[in-house]
Amino acid sequence: MSLSIGIVGLPNVGKSTLFNALTKKSVPAENFPFCTIDPSVGVVAVPDKRLNQLSRLSDSKRTIPAVVEFVDIAGLVKGAADGEGLGNQFLSNIREVDAIAEVVRIFEDTDITHVHGEVNPLNDIEVINLELMMADFQTVAKRQGNIAKDVKKNDKEAEFEDAVLTKLIQTLEAGTLASQLDFSKEELLVAKNLHLLTMKPILYVLNKKYDALNLDDDGDERFGKAIEMLENMKAEYVVVDAGVEHELSDVSESDKDTFRREFGVVEDGINNLILAGYNLLGLITYFTTGEDETRAWTIRKDSTAPIAGTAIHTDFKEKFIRAEVIEWNKLLASGSYAKARELGQVRTEGKEYVVKDGDVIEFRI
């Protein structure tokens, strides 16, 4: 499953630094031989300690992680929806991704000019989201114009769609993202067909800078207002220091904790970002493990066993007979598959089984 997150932001917010830090965690191309990767796309491993533990248990020759793609998208300027700057390219690239990582600057640095003359994360978020909403408004209005004749003919399907479009226009005009609307199942189908930018899940990446004045450290009112808005929106956000993460990407794992203490960075911001993005896309991981290979497979939450099997091969859906399942921690605790079977911890599940995050599965077809 190839799902991507587009990195967007205003100029000079650390977007490229963040992308460079992410790409240092890229997966070797030989593990994905059928992918042609554009230079602006980083195929990044999803950090998961369970994978390596299972690989050691099976003494696997290869260990292959779950991945998520991050796409470095052209910088945004005010007026992008009207074609300013690289607006058309920016909006076109966003339409192709599954989610958005919106990078917002929360540091003061006189050597790095802010495009609007002052650092204000709340304003920056509003500028970017407004451009997305304006682009969506144009899309919705155009579609409404296209079906106007059918509406006049009292076509029931057109009338229903028109009502949904009107609802969207009113929402966008009020400065609200389309994703915050409550849709019925039927309305959601109409909205999804429009491929709106503001229907995509958004992760807000609040970027700090080591040795600069960071608004979150200083208890600055500007940071507080931005967080208040994000929480009111029930939006997902992470705080990172892209510069530090980029520097640390070349440091050995054993030395990273020491360097983090020196930089005053407690957590691995990039790993937190990758995991937050993975969760934002509604994804979970199951594992297969053996002597040849231990691999993490990506599926959508609430997938049944036959659907989960298609991550390995599309034939698994139609040819599925049963799945042998054990939780990853129970397998590790037992010490081997053989012992786990002896203890009755390996279950046989059928077509209706909903796969859970961390399941270790053997498919029978």
Contacts in CASP RR format, 6 or more apart in sequence:
PFRMAT RR
TARGET T0000
AUTHOR 0000-0000-0000
METHOD contacts of the structure
MODEL  1
MSLSIGIVGLPNVGKSTLFNALTKKSVPAENFPFCTIDPSVGVVAVPDKR
LNQLSRLSDSKRTIPAVVEFVDIAGLVKGAADGEGLGNQFLSNIREVDAI
AEVVRIFEDTDITHVHGEVNPLNDIEVINLELMMADFQTVAKRQGNIAKD
VKKNDKEAEFEDAVLTKLIQTLEAGTLASQLDFSKEELLVAKNLHLLTMK
PILYVLNKKYDALNLDDDGDERFGKAIEMLENMKAEYVVVDAGVEHELSD
VSESDKDTFRREFGVVEDGINNLILAGYNLLGLITYFTTGEDETRAWTIR
KDSTAPIAGTAIHTDFKEKFIRAEVIEWNKLLASGSYAKARELGQVRTEG
KEYVVKDGDVIEFRI
1 283 0 8 1.000
1 298 0 8 1.000
1 299 0 8 1.000
1 300 0 8 1.000
1 311 0 8 1.000
2 35 0 8 1.000
2 69 0 8 1.000
3 68 0 8 1.000
3 69 0 8 1.000
3 98 0 8 1.000
3 99 0 8 1.000
3 281 0 8 1.000
3 283 0 8 1.000
3 298 0 8 1.000
4 41 0 8 1.000
4 68 0 8 1.000
4 69 0 8 1.000
4 70 0 8 1.000
4 71 0 8 1.000
4 96 0 8 1.000
4 97 0 8 1.000
4 98 0 8 1.000
4 99 0 8 1.000
5 68 0 8 1.000
5 69 0 8 1.000
5 70 0 8 1.000
5 71 0 8 1.000
5 97 0 8 1.000
5 98 0 8 1.000
5 99 0 8 1.000
5 100 0 8 1.000
5 101 0 8 1.000
5 203 0 8 1.000
5 277 0 8 1.000
5 280 0 8 1.000
5 281 0 8 1.000
6 70 0 8 1.000
6 71 0 8 1.000
6 72 0 8 1.000
6 73 0 8 1.000
6 93 0 8 1.000
6 94 0 8 1.000
6 97 0 8 1.000
6 99 0 8 1.000
6 100 0 8 1.000
6 101 0 8 1.000
7 15 0 8 1.000
7 18 0 8 1.000
7 19 0 8 1.000
7 70 0 8 1.000
7 71 0 8 1.000
7 72 0 8 1.000
7 73 0 8 1.000
7 101 0 8 1.000
7 103 0 8 1.000
7 205 0 8 1.000
8 15 0 8 1.000
8 73 0 8 1.000
8 75 0 8 1.000
8 76 0 8 1.000
8 90 0 8 1.000
8 94 0 8 1.000
8 100 0 8 1.000
8 101 0 8 1.000
8 102 0 8 1.000
8 103 0 8 1.000
8 128 0 8 1.000
9 15 0 8 1.000
9 75 0 8 1.000
9 76 0 8 1.000
9 102 0 8 1.000
9 103 0 8 1.000
9 104 0 8 1.000
9 124 0 8 1.000
9 128 0 8 1.000
10 75 0 8 1.000
10 76 0 8 1.000
10 77 0 8 1.000
10 105 0 8 1.000
10 115 0 8 1.000
10 116 0 8 1.000
10 124 0 8 1.000
10 127 0 8 1.000
10 128 0 8 1.000
11 75 0 8 1.000
11 77 0 8 1.000
11 115 0 8 1.000
12 105 0 8 1.000
12 112 0 8 1.000
12 113 0 8 1.000
12 114 0 8 1.000
12 115 0 8 1.000
13 103 0 8 1.000
13 104 0 8 1.000
13 105 0 8 1.000
13 124 0 8 1.000
13 207 0 8 1.000
14 103 0 8 1.000
14 105 0 8 1.000
14 207 0 8 1.000
14 242 0 8 1.000
14 243 0 8 1.000
15 72 0 8 1.000
15 75 0 8 1.000
15 103 0 8 1.000
16 72 0 8 1.000
17 242 0 8 1.000
17 243 0 8 1.000
17 246 0 8 1.000
18 103 0 8 1.000
18 205 0 8 1.000
18 207 0 8 1.000
18 240 0 8 1.000
18 242 0 8 1.000
18 245 0 8 1.000
18 246 0 8 1.000
18 273 0 8 1.000
19 42 0 8 1.000
19 70 0 8 1.000
19 72 0 8 1.000
20 246 0 8 1.000
21 242 0 8 1.000
21 243 0 8 1.000
21 245 0 8 1.000
21 246 0 8 1.000
21 249 0 8 1.000
21 270 0 8 1.000
22 42 0 8 1.000
22 44 0 8 1.000
22 70 0 8 1.000
22 270 0 8 1.000
22 273 0 8 1.000
22 274 0 8 1.000
23 42 0 8 1.000
23 44 0 8 1.000
23 70 0 8 1.000
24 246 0 8 1.000
24 249 0 8 1.000
24 250 0 8 1.000
25 44 0 8 1.000
25 45 0 8 1.000
25 249 0 8 1.000
25 270 0 8 1.000
25 274 0 8 1.000
26 42 0 8 1.000
26 43 0 8 1.000
26 44 0 8 1.000
26 45 0 8 1.000
27 43 0 8 1.000
27 44 0 8 1.000
27 45 0 8 1.000
27 65 0 8 1.000
27 67 0 8 1.000
29 35 0 8 1.000
29 37 0 8 1.000
31 62 0 8 1.000
31 64 0 8 1.000
32 43 0 8 1.000
32 67 0 8 1.000
35 43 0 8 1.000
37 43 0 8 1.000
40 71 0 8 1.000
40 72 0 8 1.000
40 73 0 8 1.000
41 69 0 8 1.000
41 70 0 8 1.000
41 71 0 8 1.000
41 72 0 8 1.000
42 69 0 8 1.000
42 70 0 8 1.000
42 71 0 8 1.000
43 67 0 8 1.000
43 68 0 8 1.000
43 69 0 8 1.000
44 67 0 8 1.000
44 68 0 8 1.000
44 69 0 8 1.000
44 70 0 8 1.000
44 274 0 8 1.000
45 65 0 8 1.000
45 66 0 8 1.000
45 67 0 8 1.000
45 274 0 8 1.000
46 65 0 8 1.000
46 66 0 8 1.000
46 67 0 8 1.000
46 68 0 8 1.000
46 274 0 8 1.000
46 275 0 8 1.000
46 278 0 8 1.000
46 285 0 8 1.000
46 296 0 8 1.000
46 298 0 8 1.000
47 65 0 8 1.000
47 268 0 8 1.000
47 271 0 8 1.000
47 274 0 8 1.000
47 275 0 8 1.000
48 65 0 8 1.000
48 66 0 8 1.000
48 285 0 8 1.000
48 296 0 8 1.000
50 287 0 8 1.000
50 328 0 8 1.000
50 358 0 8 1.000
51 63 0 8 1.000
51 65 0 8 1.000
51 66 0 8 1.000
51 287 0 8 1.000
51 294 0 8 1.000
51 296 0 8 1.000
52 63 0 8 1.000
53 328 0 8 1.000
53 332 0 8 1.000
54 60 0 8 1.000
54 287 0 8 1.000
54 289 0 8 1.000
54 294 0 8 1.000
54 328 0 8 1.000
54 331 0 8 1.000
54 332 0 8 1.000
54 360 0 8 1.000
55 63 0 8 1.000
55 289 0 8 1.000
55 294 0 8 1.000
57 289 0 8 1.000
57 331 0 8 1.000
57 332 0 8 1.000
57 335 0 8 1.000
57 336 0 8 1.000
58 289 0 8 1.000
58 290 0 8 1.000
58 291 0 8 1.000
58 294 0 8 1.000
59 291 0 8 1.000
60 289 0 8 1.000
60 290 0 8 1.000
60 291 0 8 1.000
60 292 0 8 1.000
60 293 0 8 1.000
60 294 0 8 1.000
61 291 0 8 1.000
61 292 0 8 1.000
61 293 0 8 1.000
62 292 0 8 1.000
62 293 0 8 1.000
62 294 0 8 1.000
62 295 0 8 1.000
63 293 0 8 1.000
63 294 0 8 1.000
63 295 0 8 1.000
64 293 0 8 1.000
64 294 0 8 1.000
64 295 0 8 1.000
64 296 0 8 1.000
65 296 0 8 1.000
66 278 0 8 1.000
66 283 0 8 1.000
66 285 0 8 1.000
66 296 0 8 1.000
66 297 0 8 1.000
66 298 0 8 1.000
67 298 0 8 1.000
68 274 0 8 1.000
68 277 0 8 1.000
68 278 0 8 1.000
68 281 0 8 1.000
68 283 0 8 1.000
68 298 0 8 1.000
70 101 0 8 1.000
71 93 0 8 1.000
71 96 0 8 1.000
71 97 0 8 1.000
73 90 0 8 1.000
73 93 0 8 1.000
73 94 0 8 1.000
73 97 0 8 1.000
74 86 0 8 1.000
74 87 0 8 1.000
74 89 0 8 1.000
74 90 0 8 1.000
74 93 0 8 1.000
75 86 0 8 1.000
75 90 0 8 1.000
76 87 0 8 1.000
76 90 0 8 1.000
76 127 0 8 1.000
76 128 0 8 1.000
76 131 0 8 1.000
77 84 0 8 1.000
77 85 0 8 1.000
77 86 0 8 1.000
77 87 0 8 1.000
77 115 0 8 1.000
78 84 0 8 1.000
78 127 0 8 1.000
78 131 0 8 1.000
79 85 0 8 1.000
79 87 0 8 1.000
79 131 0 8 1.000
79 134 0 8 1.000
80 86 0 8 1.000
80 87 0 8 1.000
80 90 0 8 1.000
80 91 0 8 1.000
80 131 0 8 1.000
80 135 0 8 1.000
81 87 0 8 1.000
81 91 0 8 1.000
81 131 0 8 1.000
81 132 0 8 1.000
81 134 0 8 1.000
81 135 0 8 1.000
81 138 0 8 1.000
82 134 0 8 1.000
91 131 0 8 1.000
91 135 0 8 1.000
91 197 0 8 1.000
94 100 0 8 1.000
94 132 0 8 1.000
94 197 0 8 1.000
94 200 0 8 1.000
95 195 0 8 1.000
95 197 0 8 1.000
97 200 0 8 1.000
98 200 0 8 1.000
98 201 0 8 1.000
98 281 0 8 1.000
99 200 0 8 1.000
99 201 0 8 1.000
99 202 0 8 1.000
99 203 0 8 1.000
99 277 0 8 1.000
99 280 0 8 1.000
99 281 0 8 1.000
100 197 0 8 1.000
100 200 0 8 1.000
100 201 0 8 1.000
100 202 0 8 1.000
100 203 0 8 1.000
101 202 0 8 1.000
101 203 0 8 1.000
101 205 0 8 1.000
101 273 0 8 1.000
101 277 0 8 1.000
102 125 0 8 1.000
102 128 0 8 1.000
102 202 0 8 1.000
102 203 0 8 1.000
102 204 0 8 1.000
102 205 0 8 1.000
103 205 0 8 1.000
103 207 0 8 1.000
103 242 0 8 1.000
104 121 0 8 1.000
104 124 0 8 1.000
104 125 0 8 1.000
104 204 0 8 1.000
104 205 0 8 1.000
104 206 0 8 1.000
104 207 0 8 1.000
104 226 0 8 1.000
105 114 0 8 1.000
105 119 0 8 1.000
105 121 0 8 1.000
105 124 0 8 1.000
105 207 0 8 1.000
106 119 0 8 1.000
106 121 0 8 1.000
106 206 0 8 1.000
106 207 0 8 1.000
106 208 0 8 1.000
106 214 0 8 1.000
106 215 0 8 1.000
106 216 0 8 1.000
106 223 0 8 1.000
106 226 0 8 1.000
106 239 0 8 1.000
107 119 0 8 1.000
107 207 0 8 1.000
107 208 0 8 1.000
107 209 0 8 1.000
107 212 0 8 1.000
107 213 0 8 1.000
107 214 0 8 1.000
107 215 0 8 1.000
108 119 0 8 1.000
108 212 0 8 1.000
108 213 0 8 1.000
108 214 0 8 1.000
108 215 0 8 1.000
109 209 0 8 1.000
109 212 0 8 1.000
109 213 0 8 1.000
116 123 0 8 1.000
116 124 0 8 1.000
116 127 0 8 1.000
119 215 0 8 1.000
119 222 0 8 1.000
120 222 0 8 1.000
121 206 0 8 1.000
121 215 0 8 1.000
121 222 0 8 1.000
121 223 0 8 1.000
121 226 0 8 1.000
122 222 0 8 1.000
122 225 0 8 1.000
122 226 0 8 1.000
122 229 0 8 1.000
125 204 0 8 1.000
125 226 0 8 1.000
125 229 0 8 1.000
125 230 0 8 1.000
129 175 0 8 1.000
129 177 0 8 1.000
129 198 0 8 1.000
130 175 0 8 1.000
132 177 0 8 1.000
132 197 0 8 1.000
132 198 0 8 1.000
133 172 0 8 1.000
133 175 0 8 1.000
133 176 0 8 1.000
133 177 0 8 1.000
133 178 0 8 1.000
133 198 0 8 1.000
134 172 0 8 1.000
135 197 0 8 1.000
136 168 0 8 1.000
136 172 0 8 1.000
136 178 0 8 1.000
136 194 0 8 1.000
136 196 0 8 1.000
136 197 0 8 1.000
136 198 0 8 1.000
136 199 0 8 1.000
137 169 0 8 1.000
137 172 0 8 1.000
137 173 0 8 1.000
139 194 0 8 1.000
139 195 0 8 1.000
139 196 0 8 1.000
140 165 0 8 1.000
140 168 0 8 1.000
140 169 0 8 1.000
140 172 0 8 1.000
140 194 0 8 1.000
140 196 0 8 1.000
141 169 0 8 1.000
143 161 0 8 1.000
143 165 0 8 1.000
143 194 0 8 1.000
144 162 0 8 1.000
144 165 0 8 1.000
144 166 0 8 1.000
144 169 0 8 1.000
147 158 0 8 1.000
147 161 0 8 1.000
147 162 0 8 1.000
147 165 0 8 1.000
150 157 0 8 1.000
150 158 0 8 1.000
151 158 0 8 1.000
151 159 0 8 1.000
151 162 0 8 1.000
160 186 0 8 1.000
160 190 0 8 1.000
161 190 0 8 1.000
164 183 0 8 1.000
164 187 0 8 1.000
164 190 0 8 1.000
164 191 0 8 1.000
165 190 0 8 1.000
167 181 0 8 1.000
167 187 0 8 1.000
168 178 0 8 1.000
168 181 0 8 1.000
168 191 0 8 1.000
168 194 0 8 1.000
168 196 0 8 1.000
171 178 0 8 1.000
171 180 0 8 1.000
171 181 0 8 1.000
172 178 0 8 1.000
172 198 0 8 1.000
177 198 0 8 1.000
177 202 0 8 1.000
177 233 0 8 1.000
178 191 0 8 1.000
178 196 0 8 1.000
178 198 0 8 1.000
178 199 0 8 1.000
179 198 0 8 1.000
179 199 0 8 1.000
179 200 0 8 1.000
179 201 0 8 1.000
179 202 0 8 1.000
180 233 0 8 1.000
181 191 0 8 1.000
183 191 0 8 1.000
191 199 0 8 1.000
192 199 0 8 1.000
201 236 0 8 1.000
201 280 0 8 1.000
201 281 0 8 1.000
202 235 0 8 1.000
202 236 0 8 1.000
203 236 0 8 1.000
203 237 0 8 1.000
203 238 0 8 1.000
203 273 0 8 1.000
203 276 0 8 1.000
203 277 0 8 1.000
203 280 0 8 1.000
204 230 0 8 1.000
204 235 0 8 1.000
204 236 0 8 1.000
204 237 0 8 1.000
204 238 0 8 1.000
205 237 0 8 1.000
205 238 0 8 1.000
205 240 0 8 1.000
205 273 0 8 1.000
206 216 0 8 1.000
206 226 0 8 1.000
206 237 0 8 1.000
206 238 0 8 1.000
206 239 0 8 1.000
206 240 0 8 1.000
207 240 0 8 1.000
207 241 0 8 1.000
207 242 0 8 1.000
208 214 0 8 1.000
208 216 0 8 1.000
208 217 0 8 1.000
208 239 0 8 1.000
208 240 0 8 1.000
208 241 0 8 1.000
209 241 0 8 1.000
209 243 0 8 1.000
210 241 0 8 1.000
210 243 0 8 1.000
210 244 0 8 1.000
210 263 0 8 1.000
210 264 0 8 1.000
210 265 0 8 1.000
215 222 0 8 1.000
215 223 0 8 1.000
216 223 0 8 1.000
216 239 0 8 1.000
227 237 0 8 1.000
230 237 0 8 1.000
236 276 0 8 1.000
236 277 0 8 1.000
236 279 0 8 1.000
236 280 0 8 1.000
238 269 0 8 1.000
238 272 0 8 1.000
238 273 0 8 1.000
238 276 0 8 1.000
239 269 0 8 1.000
240 269 0 8 1.000
240 270 0 8 1.000
240 272 0 8 1.000
240 273 0 8 1.000
241 263 0 8 1.000
241 265 0 8 1.000
241 269 0 8 1.000
244 263 0 8 1.000
244 265 0 8 1.000
245 268 0 8 1.000
245 269 0 8 1.000
245 270 0 8 1.000
247 259 0 8 1.000
248 256 0 8 1.000
248 259 0 8 1.000
248 260 0 8 1.000
248 263 0 8 1.000
249 270 0 8 1.000
251 259 0 8 1.000
256 268 0 8 1.000
260 266 0 8 1.000
260 268 0 8 1.000
282 300 0 8 1.000
282 301 0 8 1.000
283 298 0 8 1.000
283 299 0 8 1.000
283 300 0 8 1.000
283 301 0 8 1.000
284 298 0 8 1.000
284 299 0 8 1.000
284 300 0 8 1.000
284 301 0 8 1.000
284 355 0 8 1.000
284 356 0 8 1.000
284 357 0 8 1.000
284 358 0 8 1.000
285 296 0 8 1.000
285 297 0 8 1.000
285 298 0 8 1.000
285 299 0 8 1.000
285 357 0 8 1.000
285 358 0 8 1.000
286 296 0 8 1.000
286 297 0 8 1.000
286 299 0 8 1.000
286 308 0 8 1.000
286 355 0 8 1.000
286 356 0 8 1.000
286 357 0 8 1.000
286 358 0 8 1.000
286 359 0 8 1.000
286 360 0 8 1.000
286 361 0 8 1.000
287 294 0 8 1.000
287 295 0 8 1.000
287 296 0 8 1.000
287 297 0 8 1.000
287 328 0 8 1.000
287 358 0 8 1.000
287 359 0 8 1.000
287 360 0 8 1.000
287 361 0 8 1.000
288 294 0 8 1.000
288 295 0 8 1.000
288 297 0 8 1.000
288 312 0 8 1.000
288 360 0 8 1.000
288 361 0 8 1.000
288 362 0 8 1.000
289 295 0 8 1.000
289 331 0 8 1.000
289 360 0 8 1.000
297 308 0 8 1.000
297 309 0 8 1.000
297 311 0 8 1.000
297 312 0 8 1.000
298 311 0 8 1.000
299 307 0 8 1.000
299 308 0 8 1.000
299 309 0 8 1.000
299 311 0 8 1.000
299 355 0 8 1.000
301 357 0 8 1.000
302 354 0 8 1.000
303 354 0 8 1.000
303 355 0 8 1.000
304 351 0 8 1.000
304 352 0 8 1.000
304 353 0 8 1.000
304 354 0 8 1.000
304 355 0 8 1.000
305 320 0 8 1.000
305 323 0 8 1.000
305 325 0 8 1.000
305 349 0 8 1.000
305 350 0 8 1.000
305 351 0 8 1.000
305 352 0 8 1.000
305 353 0 8 1.000
305 354 0 8 1.000
305 355 0 8 1.000
305 361 0 8 1.000
305 363 0 8 1.000
306 316 0 8 1.000
306 317 0 8 1.000
306 318 0 8 1.000
306 320 0 8 1.000
306 351 0 8 1.000
307 317 0 8 1.000
308 355 0 8 1.000
308 361 0 8 1.000
309 316 0 8 1.000
309 317 0 8 1.000
309 320 0 8 1.000
309 361 0 8 1.000
309 363 0 8 1.000
310 316 0 8 1.000
310 317 0 8 1.000
312 363 0 8 1.000
315 365 0 8 1.000
316 363 0 8 1.000
316 365 0 8 1.000
319 365 0 8 1.000
320 350 0 8 1.000
320 351 0 8 1.000
320 363 0 8 1.000
320 364 0 8 1.000
320 365 0 8 1.000
321 364 0 8 1.000
321 365 0 8 1.000
322 348 0 8 1.000
322 349 0 8 1.000
322 350 0 8 1.000
322 364 0 8 1.000
323 348 0 8 1.000
323 349 0 8 1.000
323 350 0 8 1.000
323 353 0 8 1.000
323 361 0 8 1.000
323 362 0 8 1.000
323 363 0 8 1.000
323 364 0 8 1.000
324 346 0 8 1.000
324 347 0 8 1.000
324 348 0 8 1.000
324 349 0 8 1.000
324 361 0 8 1.000
324 362 0 8 1.000
324 364 0 8 1.000
325 346 0 8 1.000
325 347 0 8 1.000
325 348 0 8 1.000
325 349 0 8 1.000
325 353 0 8 1.000
325 355 0 8 1.000
325 359 0 8 1.000
325 360 0 8 1.000
325 361 0 8 1.000
326 340 0 8 1.000
326 345 0 8 1.000
326 346 0 8 1.000
326 347 0 8 1.000
326 359 0 8 1.000
326 360 0 8 1.000
327 356 0 8 1.000
327 358 0 8 1.000
327 359 0 8 1.000
327 360 0 8 1.000
328 358 0 8 1.000
328 359 0 8 1.000
328 360 0 8 1.000
330 340 0 8 1.000
330 345 0 8 1.000
331 337 0 8 1.000
331 340 0 8 1.000
331 345 0 8 1.000
331 360 0 8 1.000
334 340 0 8 1.000
334 343 0 8 1.000
334 345 0 8 1.000
337 346 0 8 1.000
340 346 0 8 1.000
355 361 0 8 1.000
END
